[in-house]
C-alpha cells in the first residue's frame, strides 16, 4: 500500500483482510468502513462516487482475497508502472449502469478439445470477429476496430477481445454476444437428421462444469465465448496483468512479449469503461426483454434434451426491410408529434422528447431528440429503424441529463389473463374471440382517466396481444410517488363501495349481463360456479375483467414505449388508433385515414 502514497490525486483502497476502506493521500489517511452487509464491490462504488474502480489479487493470501482501489484510469496506469510484473494482478471492476466497450472472454482446455490447433483457433477468432462486426454494422458501427489479448498456457487457451464501441452497460454486452451466438447457430445449423448440433457446431466446445450439489465436474458442450462474464460487479483483467496463481501468464497483446515495454495507449484503450462521450448503443435480449445480470446461464447454452432436438430457431420476423421502408414513406409523423412531441413552451426551455430507434437485430439507439415532426421524419427515413420508441422529456448533456415526463401510458396485455383465458394461448397475436377483454380494458382505463380529470385518453392496438393507452398533459404525475398513488387508486376502484364508485365502474356494470354472457359463452368461464363463490354478479365481472396493468410501464417515468402508428417488431401488425371501445384491429382499415383521424382528434 505504501506505493500508493505520494500518488496524487487521492486513491481509495479497500483491503479485504482488515474490512476497511482507506482513503490514501500523500499526507494523511482516513478509514471508511463498509455498511452492514455491504459487499466490498458495492462499498467501492459508493465511496468512489463514479470513479473507475479496480481490484488486485493479494499475493500469497489464500482464498482469492482482493484489494480494491478507485482512481482515474490515468492514475491506475501510473500505479501499474510502479509494480513489478509479478505483482500486476489487477482487474477492472465494471460499475453498474455505465457505458462499456464490448468485451469477449474465450477459454478452452486443450486436453478435452484436441481440435483446437493454432490454425483452427485463428479461424474461429476470425469467424467470431466477423459475426460481431456484422451485428455492430447494423447499429451504425461500420467496421469497429478491436484488439486481441492472449494469456494462453500450454494446457489452456485464454484470449480476450475488446471492440472499440460502447454499449449501455455490461448487461447489454451480454445480450449482444447472445445475439452473436444465435447468428452463428443459424449460420451453421445442420439439415434435418444431420446429427446433434452441439457435437458438430464449430463454435461449441467441451468445458468442465461443476455438477450441482456434488463435488465433481463433468464435461458439457457450451458456446466458445464465455457468456457468464456479463454480470453485476464483474472483474475483467487489465492489459499486462495476470491472475495470482502459480503459472499464470500476463495478458499481452497478440504478438507482444514481456520484453516489450508496456503501452500506456494500450492500457487506456483496453479499459472497458474508459468512456469519453463516444456514441452509446443498446441491445435487448432476443425476446425483447431488457438485459439483466445473471449467474445462471443454463438457459443460454445450446444444450437441449433429446425430446426437444427437433425444435428449430425462431423464424425471422415478418418485419421485412421493404415493409419498413413502405411504413416510413407513408407514416403520419405530424399525428405522432401532436400526441407525444414537446410543446413550444417546453422547447423554449430546452426540453426535448426522447426517441429511440431499434434496428432489425433489436439493438437500441436511445436519447435521440428532434425539433419537430419534419426533423423526426428526416432522421427516420434516413436510418430506417424497424421500430420507433418514445421516452421522457430530456434536457442537458448526457453526463448531467435531466428528465421529466408529461405523458401517462397504461399497458394492458391479454396474456396476463391466462388464468382463465384459453383461446389463442401464447400465440404471438390476439384473436377476435378474446378481444372483448381489450374492449373492457379500453372502457375502464379511458373512463378512469376521464373521472380523475385528465381529459381524453388515446387508445392504440399494441400490434400483439393488447392495448396501449396514452394520456397527454399529465405533468402532475411526472414523479414516481404520484404514479404509485395513481396505480393504487386504479386498483382500489373495483373494490370501492357502490355509493363511492367512480363513474367508469358504474358504466361498465350497467352492462353486467353482456359481460357475464361474454365470460360464459365466448370465453368458457363457469359463471354459475363463480357466482356461488362471489357476493354478486358485479363482483364476478370485476374479478375477471378489471384490467391487469403492466404497472412497470406506468410507474417508470423513463420507460421508452413503442410509438403509436408504427409496426410491432414481432407480428409486423400496425399499432392503429382505436377511436371507440368497440373498434377492432381485425376489421379492415386504412392506415393513412386512421392516422389522419387521430390528428383531427388531437387537434380538438
C-alpha positions as CSV (number, residue, x, y, z in Angstrom):
1,X,0.0,0.0,0.0
2,X,2.9,2.3,0.5
3,X,3.4,2.6,-3.3
4,X,0.0,4.4,-3.4
5,X,1.1,7.1,-1.0
6,X,2.5,10.0,-2.8
7,X,0.5,9.4,-5.9
8,X,-2.0,12.2,-6.4
9,X,-4.9,12.7,-6.7
10,X,-6.3,10.6,-3.8
11,X,-6.9,6.9,-4.1
12,X,-9.4,4.9,-2.0
13,X,-8.4,1.4,-1.1
14,X,-10.5,-1.5,0.2
15,X,-8.4,-4.1,2.0
16,X,-10.4,-7.3,2.5
17,X,-8.1,-8.6,5.2
18,X,-9.0,-5.6,7.5
19,X,-12.5,-4.9,6.3
20,X,-11.8,-1.2,5.9
21,X,-11.6,1.3,3.1
22,X,-8.6,3.5,3.5
23,X,-8.6,6.9,1.8
24,X,-5.0,7.4,0.9
25,X,-3.5,10.8,0.5
26,X,0.1,11.9,0.4
27,X,0.0,13.1,4.0
28,X,-3.0,11.5,5.7
29,X,-5.3,8.5,5.6
30,X,-9.0,8.1,6.6
31,X,-10.8,4.8,7.3
32,X,-14.2,4.3,5.8
33,X,-16.0,1.1,7.0
34,X,-18.5,-0.7,4.8
35,X,-22.1,-0.5,5.8
36,X,-23.7,-3.5,7.4
37,X,-23.9,-6.4,5.0
38,X,-22.3,-4.4,2.2
39,X,-20.1,-6.2,-0.3
40,X,-16.7,-4.8,-1.0
41,X,-17.5,-4.1,-4.6
42,X,-20.6,-2.1,-3.6
43,X,-18.6,-0.2,-1.0
44,X,-16.1,0.8,-3.6
45,X,-18.9,2.0,-5.9
46,X,-20.4,4.1,-3.1
47,X,-17.1,5.7,-1.8
48,X,-15.7,6.1,-5.3
49,X,-18.6,8.3,-6.4
50,X,-18.4,7.0,-10.0
51,X,-14.7,7.0,-10.4
52,X,-13.1,3.9,-12.1
53,X,-12.6,1.0,-9.8
54,X,-10.1,-1.8,-9.8
55,X,-9.3,-5.0,-7.8
56,X,-5.9,-6.5,-7.2
57,X,-5.3,-10.1,-6.1
58,X,-3.4,-10.3,-2.8
59,X,-0.2,-12.2,-3.4
60,X,0.4,-15.1,-1.1
61,X,-3.1,-14.8,0.6
62,X,-5.4,-17.8,0.3
63,X,-9.0,-17.5,-0.7
64,X,-8.7,-15.2,-3.7
65,X,-8.9,-12.1,-1.5
66,X,-8.5,-8.8,-3.2
67,X,-7.6,-5.2,-2.5
68,X,-10.0,-2.7,-4.1
69,X,-8.8,0.7,-5.5
70,X,-10.7,3.6,-7.1
71,X,-8.9,6.2,-9.1
72,X,-8.8,7.7,-12.6
73,X,-7.6,5.4,-15.4
74,X,-4.5,7.6,-15.9
75,X,-3.7,7.1,-12.3
76,X,-4.3,3.4,-12.4
77,X,-1.8,3.3,-15.3
78,X,0.7,5.1,-13.2
79,X,0.2,2.7,-10.3
80,X,0.6,-0.2,-12.8
81,X,4.0,1.1,-13.9
82,X,5.2,1.2,-10.2
83,X,4.6,-2.6,-9.8
84,X,6.9,-5.3,-10.9
85,X,5.4,-7.8,-13.4
86,X,4.9,-10.4,-10.8
87,X,2.6,-8.1,-8.8
88,X,0.5,-6.8,-11.6
89,X,-2.7,-8.7,-10.7
90,X,-5.3,-6.1,-11.4
91,X,-8.8,-6.2,-12.7
92,X,-11.2,-3.5,-13.8
93,X,-14.4,-3.6,-11.7
94,X,-17.2,-2.9,-14.1
95,X,-19.5,-0.3,-12.5
96,X,-23.3,-0.9,-13.0
97,X,-25.1,1.4,-15.4
98,X,-22.0,2.8,-17.2
99,X,-21.2,2.6,-20.9
100,X,-19.0,-0.4,-21.5
101,X,-16.9,-1.5,-24.5
102,X,-17.9,-4.8,-26.0
103,X,-15.7,-7.5,-24.5
104,X,-15.3,-11.2,-25.1
105,X,-13.7,-13.8,-23.0
106,X,-12.5,-17.0,-24.7
107,X,-11.3,-20.0,-22.6
108,X,-10.8,-23.7,-23.5
109,X,-8.8,-26.6,-22.2
110,X,-6.7,-28.2,-24.8
111,X,-6.9,-31.7,-23.2
112,X,-10.6,-32.1,-23.9
113,X,-10.6,-30.0,-27.1
114,X,-7.9,-31.5,-29.3
115,X,-9.4,-29.9,-32.4
116,X,-8.2,-26.5,-31.2
117,X,-5.0,-26.3,-33.2
118,X,-3.4,-22.9,-33.7
119,X,-4.8,-22.8,-37.2
120,X,-8.3,-23.7,-36.1
121,X,-8.2,-21.2,-33.3
122,X,-7.2,-18.4,-35.7
123,X,-10.1,-19.4,-38.0
124,X,-12.6,-19.4,-35.1
125,X,-11.4,-16.0,-33.9
126,X,-11.8,-14.6,-37.4
127,X,-15.3,-16.1,-37.7
128,X,-16.4,-14.7,-34.3
129,X,-15.0,-11.3,-35.1
130,X,-16.9,-11.3,-38.4
131,X,-20.2,-12.1,-36.7
132,X,-19.6,-9.4,-34.2
133,X,-18.8,-6.8,-36.8
134,X,-21.8,-7.8,-38.9
135,X,-24.1,-7.1,-35.9
136,X,-22.2,-4.0,-35.0
137,X,-22.7,-2.6,-38.5
138,X,-26.4,-2.9,-38.1
139,X,-26.3,-0.4,-35.2
140,X,-24.2,2.2,-37.1
141,X,-20.7,1.0,-36.4
142,X,-19.5,0.1,-39.9
143,X,-16.1,-1.6,-39.1
144,X,-15.3,-1.4,-35.4
145,X,-11.6,-1.8,-34.6
146,X,-10.7,-4.4,-32.0
147,X,-7.7,-5.8,-30.0
148,X,-6.9,-9.3,-29.1
149,X,-5.1,-10.1,-25.9
150,X,-3.7,-13.5,-25.0
151,X,-2.6,-15.2,-21.8
152,X,-2.7,-18.8,-23.0
153,X,-0.8,-21.5,-21.3
154,X,0.4,-24.9,-22.8
155,X,-2.7,-26.5,-21.3
156,X,-5.3,-23.8,-21.7
157,X,-6.4,-21.3,-24.4
158,X,-7.2,-17.9,-23.0
159,X,-8.0,-14.8,-25.1
160,X,-9.7,-11.5,-24.5
161,X,-11.2,-9.4,-27.4
162,X,-12.2,-5.8,-26.9
163,X,-14.0,-3.8,-29.5
164,X,-13.9,0.0,-29.8
165,X,-17.6,0.8,-29.4
166,X,-19.7,1.3,-26.3
167,X,-23.0,-0.4,-25.2
168,X,-25.3,0.9,-22.5
169,X,-23.7,-1.3,-19.8
170,X,-22.1,-4.7,-19.5
171,X,-25.5,-6.4,-19.4
172,X,-26.1,-5.1,-22.9
173,X,-22.7,-6.6,-23.9
174,X,-24.1,-9.9,-22.7
175,X,-27.3,-9.5,-24.8
176,X,-25.1,-8.5,-27.8
177,X,-23.0,-11.7,-27.5
178,X,-26.0,-13.9,-27.1
179,X,-27.3,-12.5,-30.4
180,X,-23.9,-13.2,-31.9
181,X,-24.2,-16.8,-30.7
182,X,-27.7,-17.1,-32.2
183,X,-26.4,-15.8,-35.5
184,X,-23.6,-18.3,-35.6
185,X,-26.1,-21.1,-34.7
186,X,-28.3,-20.1,-37.6
187,X,-25.3,-19.9,-39.9
188,X,-24.1,-23.4,-39.1
189,X,-27.5,-25.1,-38.5
190,X,-27.4,-28.7,-39.8
191,X,-30.1,-30.1,-42.0
192,X,-32.8,-32.2,-40.6
193,X,-31.5,-35.5,-39.3
194,X,-27.8,-34.4,-39.8
195,X,-26.9,-35.0,-36.2
196,X,-26.5,-33.2,-32.9
197,X,-25.6,-29.6,-33.4
198,X,-23.9,-29.4,-30.1
199,X,-21.3,-32.0,-31.2
200,X,-20.8,-30.7,-34.7
201,X,-21.1,-27.0,-34.3
202,X,-17.7,-25.3,-34.9
203,X,-18.3,-22.7,-32.2
204,X,-19.2,-25.1,-29.4
205,X,-16.5,-26.7,-27.3
206,X,-16.2,-29.0,-24.3
207,X,-15.9,-27.3,-20.9
208,X,-15.8,-28.7,-17.4
209,X,-18.9,-27.7,-15.3
210,X,-19.5,-28.5,-11.6
211,X,-22.4,-30.9,-11.0
212,X,-24.9,-29.1,-8.8
213,X,-24.9,-30.5,-5.3
214,X,-21.9,-32.7,-5.9
215,X,-18.1,-32.3,-5.5
216,X,-17.3,-33.3,-9.1
217,X,-17.2,-31.9,-12.6
218,X,-18.4,-33.2,-15.9
219,X,-17.7,-32.0,-19.4
220,X,-20.5,-30.3,-21.3
221,X,-20.8,-28.7,-24.7
222,X,-21.0,-24.9,-24.5
223,X,-20.5,-21.8,-26.6
224,X,-16.9,-20.9,-27.2
225,X,-17.2,-17.3,-25.9
226,X,-17.9,-17.3,-22.1
227,X,-21.4,-15.9,-21.6
228,X,-21.0,-15.8,-17.8
229,X,-18.9,-12.7,-17.8
230,X,-21.7,-10.2,-18.2
231,X,-22.8,-10.0,-14.6
232,X,-23.0,-7.5,-11.8
233,X,-19.7,-6.4,-10.3
234,X,-17.8,-8.3,-13.0
235,X,-14.0,-8.1,-12.8
236,X,-12.1,-8.1,-16.1
237,X,-8.4,-8.3,-16.2
238,X,-6.3,-5.3,-17.1
239,X,-3.8,-5.3,-20.0
240,X,-0.5,-6.7,-18.9
241,X,-1.9,-8.2,-15.7
242,X,-2.2,-11.8,-14.5
243,X,-4.0,-13.9,-12.0
244,X,-2.3,-14.5,-8.7
245,X,-1.9,-18.2,-9.4
246,X,1.2,-20.3,-10.0
247,X,2.0,-20.5,-13.7
248,X,-0.5,-17.7,-14.6
249,X,0.7,-15.6,-17.6
250,X,0.1,-11.9,-18.1
251,X,-2.5,-10.6,-20.7
252,X,-0.5,-9.4,-23.6
253,X,-1.5,-8.0,-27.0
254,X,-1.1,-10.7,-29.7
255,X,2.5,-10.5,-31.0
256,X,3.7,-8.7,-27.9
257,X,6.2,-10.2,-25.4
258,X,7.1,-9.3,-21.8
259,X,10.4,-7.8,-23.1
260,X,8.5,-5.2,-25.0
261,X,7.7,-2.0,-23.0
262,X,4.1,-1.7,-21.6
263,X,2.0,0.6,-23.7
264,X,0.0,3.4,-21.9
265,X,-2.2,3.8,-25.0
266,X,-3.0,0.0,-25.0
267,X,-3.8,0.1,-21.2
268,X,-6.2,3.0,-21.7
269,X,-7.7,1.5,-24.8
270,X,-8.3,-1.8,-23.1
271,X,-10.1,-0.2,-20.1
272,X,-13.7,-1.2,-20.8
273,X,-15.4,1.8,-19.2
274,X,-13.0,4.5,-20.3
275,X,-15.8,6.4,-21.9
276,X,-15.2,10.0,-23.2
277,X,-18.5,10.9,-24.8
278,X,-18.5,8.4,-27.7
279,X,-21.9,7.2,-29.0
280,X,-23.6,4.6,-26.8
281,X,-25.9,1.8,-28.2
282,X,-28.3,-0.6,-26.6
283,X,-29.1,-4.3,-27.3
284,X,-32.1,-6.1,-25.9
285,X,-32.4,-9.9,-25.4
286,X,-33.7,-11.8,-28.4
287,X,-37.2,-12.0,-26.8
288,X,-37.3,-8.2,-26.3
289,X,-36.6,-8.3,-22.6
290,X,-34.1,-5.8,-21.1
291,X,-30.7,-7.4,-20.3
292,X,-30.1,-8.3,-16.7
293,X,-27.3,-9.7,-14.6
294,X,-27.5,-13.4,-14.0
295,X,-25.1,-16.1,-12.8
296,X,-27.3,-18.9,-14.2
297,X,-26.8,-19.2,-17.9
298,X,-28.2,-22.7,-18.3
299,X,-31.0,-21.3,-20.4
300,X,-28.5,-19.6,-22.7
301,X,-26.3,-22.6,-23.6
302,X,-27.4,-24.6,-26.5
303,X,-27.9,-27.9,-24.6
304,X,-31.4,-29.2,-25.3
305,X,-32.9,-32.5,-24.2
306,X,-33.4,-35.3,-26.8
307,X,-37.1,-34.7,-26.8
308,X,-36.6,-31.1,-28.0
309,X,-34.0,-31.8,-30.7
310,X,-36.5,-31.1,-33.5
311,X,-37.2,-27.6,-32.3
312,X,-35.7,-25.1,-34.7
313,X,-34.7,-21.5,-34.1
314,X,-37.5,-18.9,-34.4
315,X,-38.2,-17.8,-37.9
316,X,-37.0,-14.3,-38.9
317,X,-39.6,-11.6,-38.0
318,X,-42.2,-10.7,-40.6
319,X,-41.0,-7.1,-40.5
320,X,-39.1,-7.1,-43.7
321,X,-36.9,-4.1,-44.9
322,X,-39.4,-3.5,-47.8
323,X,-42.3,-3.3,-45.3
324,X,-40.4,-1.0,-43.0
325,X,-39.5,1.3,-45.9
326,X,-43.1,1.5,-47.0
327,X,-44.2,2.3,-43.5
328,X,-41.9,5.3,-43.1
329,X,-42.7,6.6,-46.6
330,X,-46.4,6.9,-45.7
331,X,-46.1,7.4,-41.9
332,X,-48.1,10.3,-40.4
333,X,-45.3,11.9,-38.4
334,X,-47.4,15.0,-37.7
335,X,-50.1,12.9,-35.9
336,X,-47.4,11.2,-33.8
337,X,-45.8,14.5,-32.9
338,X,-49.1,16.0,-31.9
339,X,-49.5,13.2,-29.4
340,X,-46.0,12.9,-28.0
341,X,-43.9,15.9,-29.2
342,X,-42.7,18.6,-26.9
343,X,-44.8,21.8,-26.8
344,X,-43.3,25.2,-27.9
345,X,-43.1,26.2,-24.3
346,X,-41.1,23.1,-23.4
347,X,-38.9,23.6,-26.5
348,X,-38.2,27.2,-25.4
349,X,-36.9,25.8,-22.1
350,X,-34.6,23.3,-24.0
351,X,-36.8,20.2,-23.2
352,X,-36.8,17.7,-26.0
353,X,-38.8,14.4,-26.3
354,X,-36.5,11.4,-26.3
355,X,-37.0,8.9,-29.2
356,X,-35.3,5.5,-29.6
357,X,-34.5,3.7,-32.9
358,X,-34.4,-0.1,-32.8
359,X,-33.0,-2.0,-35.7
360,X,-33.7,-5.4,-37.1
361,X,-31.4,-7.1,-34.6
362,X,-33.2,-5.5,-31.6
363,X,-30.3,-3.1,-30.9
364,X,-31.4,0.2,-29.5
365,X,-30.2,3.8,-30.0
366,X,-31.6,6.0,-27.3
367,X,-31.5,9.7,-26.3
368,X,-32.3,10.9,-29.8
369,X,-34.1,14.3,-29.8
370,X,-35.7,16.3,-32.6
371,X,-37.0,19.9,-33.1
372,X,-40.3,18.8,-34.7
373,X,-42.1,16.3,-36.9
374,X,-40.1,17.2,-40.0
375,X,-36.8,16.7,-38.2
376,X,-38.0,13.3,-36.9
377,X,-39.3,12.3,-40.4
378,X,-35.9,13.1,-41.9
379,X,-34.0,11.0,-39.4
380,X,-36.3,8.0,-39.5
381,X,-36.4,7.9,-43.3
382,X,-32.6,8.2,-43.4
383,X,-31.9,5.4,-40.9
384,X,-34.9,3.2,-41.5
385,X,-35.3,1.8,-37.9
386,X,-37.5,-1.3,-37.6
387,X,-39.3,0.1,-34.6
388,X,-39.6,3.5,-33.0
389,X,-40.0,4.1,-29.3
390,X,-41.0,7.2,-27.3
391,X,-39.3,8.1,-24.0
392,X,-39.4,11.0,-21.5
393,X,-38.5,14.7,-22.0
394,X,-34.8,15.4,-21.6
395,X,-32.6,18.4,-21.1
396,X,-28.9,18.9,-20.8
397,X,-25.8,16.9,-21.6
398,X,-25.7,13.1,-21.2
399,X,-23.4,13.3,-18.1
400,X,-25.9,15.6,-16.3
401,X,-29.1,14.6,-18.0
402,X,-32.4,15.9,-16.6
403,X,-35.7,14.1,-17.3
404,X,-39.4,14.7,-16.8
405,X,-42.5,13.0,-18.0
406,X,-45.7,14.6,-19.1
407,X,-47.1,11.5,-20.7
408,X,-49.0,8.8,-18.9
409,X,-49.2,5.4,-20.5
410,X,-51.1,2.3,-19.5
411,X,-50.2,-1.1,-21.0
412,X,-52.7,-4.0,-20.9
413,X,-51.6,-7.4,-22.2
414,X,-54.3,-10.0,-22.7
415,X,-51.7,-12.7,-21.9
416,X,-51.9,-11.6,-18.3
417,X,-55.4,-13.1,-18.1
418,X,-54.0,-16.6,-18.8
419,X,-55.5,-18.0,-15.5
420,X,-58.9,-18.3,-17.2
421,X,-58.3,-17.3,-20.9
422,X,-57.8,-20.4,-23.0
423,X,-58.4,-19.3,-26.6
424,X,-55.3,-18.2,-28.5
425,X,-52.9,-19.2,-25.7
426,X,-49.3,-18.0,-26.2
427,X,-49.7,-17.3,-29.9
428,X,-47.9,-14.0,-30.9
429,X,-51.2,-12.3,-31.8
430,X,-54.5,-11.9,-30.1
431,X,-57.7,-13.3,-31.6
432,X,-61.2,-11.9,-32.1
433,X,-62.6,-14.2,-29.5
434,X,-60.8,-12.7,-26.6
435,X,-60.7,-9.1,-27.9
436,X,-63.7,-8.4,-25.6
437,X,-61.1,-8.3,-22.7
438,X,-59.4,-5.4,-24.5
439,X,-62.7,-3.7,-25.1
440,X,-63.5,-3.8,-21.4
441,X,-60.0,-2.5,-20.5
442,X,-60.4,0.3,-23.0
443,X,-63.7,1.4,-21.4
444,X,-62.3,1.0,-17.9
445,X,-59.0,2.9,-18.3
446,X,-60.3,5.7,-20.6
447,X,-63.2,6.2,-18.1
448,X,-60.8,6.2,-15.1
449,X,-58.6,8.9,-16.8
450,X,-61.7,11.0,-17.5
451,X,-63.1,10.6,-14.0
452,X,-59.8,11.8,-12.3
453,X,-59.8,14.9,-14.5
454,X,-57.1,14.1,-17.0
455,X,-59.2,14.5,-20.1
456,X,-59.2,12.3,-23.1
457,X,-57.2,9.0,-23.4
458,X,-56.0,7.8,-26.8
459,X,-56.1,4.0,-27.1
460,X,-54.0,2.0,-29.6
461,X,-53.8,-1.6,-30.5
462,X,-50.3,-2.8,-29.4
463,X,-49.8,-4.8,-32.5
464,X,-49.5,-8.0,-30.5
465,X,-51.9,-9.0,-27.7
466,X,-53.2,-5.9,-26.0
467,X,-53.6,-2.1,-26.0
468,X,-51.6,0.9,-25.0
469,X,-53.4,3.9,-23.6
470,X,-51.7,7.3,-23.9
471,X,-52.7,10.4,-21.9
472,X,-51.2,13.9,-22.7
473,X,-50.7,16.7,-20.2
474,X,-50.2,14.5,-17.2
475,X,-47.3,16.5,-15.7
476,X,-48.8,16.3,-12.2
477,X,-48.0,12.6,-12.4
478,X,-44.4,13.2,-13.5
479,X,-42.9,11.9,-10.3
480,X,-42.8,8.2,-9.2
481,X,-44.8,8.7,-5.9
482,X,-47.7,10.4,-7.8
483,X,-47.7,7.4,-10.2
484,X,-47.7,4.9,-7.3
485,X,-50.7,6.7,-5.8
486,X,-52.5,6.7,-9.2
487,X,-51.9,2.9,-9.7
488,X,-53.2,2.3,-6.1
489,X,-56.3,4.3,-6.9
490,X,-56.9,2.3,-10.1
491,X,-56.5,-1.0,-8.2
492,X,-59.0,0.2,-5.5
493,X,-61.6,1.4,-8.0
494,X,-63.4,-2.0,-8.4
495,X,-63.4,-2.7,-4.7
496,X,-65.0,0.7,-3.7
497,X,-68.4,0.6,-2.1
498,X,-71.3,1.3,-4.5
499,X,-72.1,4.8,-3.3
500,X,-68.4,5.9,-3.8
501,X,-67.8,4.1,-7.1
502,X,-66.3,6.0,-10.0
503,X,-68.5,6.7,-12.9
504,X,-66.4,4.4,-15.2
505,X,-67.1,1.4,-12.9
506,X,-70.9,2.1,-12.9
507,X,-70.9,2.5,-16.7
508,X,-69.3,-0.9,-17.1
509,X,-71.7,-2.6,-14.6
510,X,-74.7,-1.1,-16.4
511,X,-73.9,-3.8,-19.0
512,X,-73.2,-6.6,-16.5
513,X,-75.5,-9.0,-18.3
514,X,-73.5,-8.6,-21.5
515,X,-70.2,-9.1,-19.8
516,X,-71.3,-12.2,-18.0
517,X,-72.6,-13.6,-21.3
518,X,-69.2,-12.8,-22.8
519,X,-67.4,-14.6,-20.0
520,X,-69.6,-17.7,-20.1
521,X,-70.4,-18.1,-23.8
522,X,-67.3,-16.7,-25.5
523,X,-64.5,-17.3,-23.0
524,X,-65.9,-20.5,-21.4
525,X,-65.8,-19.3,-17.8
526,X,-68.1,-21.3,-15.5
527,X,-70.1,-18.3,-14.4
528,X,-72.7,-20.2,-12.3
529,X,-69.9,-21.6,-10.2
530,X,-68.2,-18.2,-10.0
531,X,-71.5,-16.7,-8.8
532,X,-71.8,-19.2,-6.0
533,X,-68.4,-18.0,-4.5
534,X,-69.0,-14.3,-5.1
535,X,-71.1,-11.7,-3.4
536,X,-73.0,-10.8,-6.6
537,X,-72.8,-10.5,-10.4
538,X,-70.8,-7.3,-10.2
539,X,-68.1,-9.0,-8.2
540,X,-67.7,-11.7,-10.9
541,X,-67.5,-9.2,-13.7
542,X,-64.9,-7.1,-12.0
543,X,-62.9,-10.0,-10.7
544,X,-62.4,-11.5,-14.2
545,X,-62.3,-8.4,-16.4
546,X,-61.0,-5.4,-14.4
547,X,-57.7,-4.5,-16.3
548,X,-54.4,-6.1,-15.4
549,X,-52.0,-3.2,-15.9
550,X,-48.3,-3.7,-16.6
551,X,-47.5,-1.4,-13.7
552,X,-43.9,-1.1,-14.6
553,X,-44.7,0.8,-17.8
554,X,-46.9,3.3,-15.9
555,X,-44.6,3.6,-12.9
556,X,-41.3,4.1,-14.8
557,X,-41.0,7.7,-15.9
558,X,-38.1,7.0,-18.1
559,X,-39.7,4.0,-19.9
560,X,-39.5,4.1,-23.7
561,X,-42.7,2.6,-25.2
562,X,-43.3,1.6,-28.8
563,X,-44.6,4.5,-30.8
564,X,-48.2,4.6,-31.8
565,X,-49.0,4.0,-35.5
566,X,-45.7,2.1,-36.1
567,X,-45.3,-1.7,-36.7
568,X,-44.9,-4.3,-34.0
569,X,-41.4,-5.9,-34.3
570,X,-42.6,-9.5,-33.9
571,X,-46.0,-9.6,-35.6
572,X,-45.5,-6.7,-38.1
573,X,-49.0,-5.5,-37.2
574,X,-49.8,-1.8,-37.4
575,X,-50.3,-0.2,-34.0
576,X,-53.5,1.6,-35.1
577,X,-55.6,4.1,-33.1
578,X,-58.9,2.7,-31.7
579,X,-61.2,5.7,-31.6
580,X,-64.0,3.8,-29.8
581,X,-64.1,0.8,-27.4
582,X,-65.8,-1.3,-29.9
583,X,-63.2,-0.6,-32.6
584,X,-61.3,-3.8,-33.6
585,X,-57.9,-4.4,-35.1
586,X,-59.5,-7.3,-37.1
587,X,-61.7,-5.0,-39.2
588,X,-60.3,-3.7,-42.5
589,X,-58.7,-0.3,-42.0
590,X,-56.8,2.4,-44.0
591,X,-53.7,3.2,-42.1
592,X,-53.4,6.7,-43.5
593,X,-57.1,7.5,-42.8
594,X,-56.7,6.1,-39.3
595,X,-53.7,8.4,-38.6
596,X,-55.5,11.5,-40.2
597,X,-58.5,10.8,-38.0
598,X,-56.2,10.7,-35.0
599,X,-54.6,14.0,-36.0
600,X,-58.0,15.6,-36.1
601,X,-59.0,14.2,-32.7
602,X,-55.7,15.5,-31.2
603,X,-56.4,19.0,-32.6
604,X,-59.8,19.2,-31.0
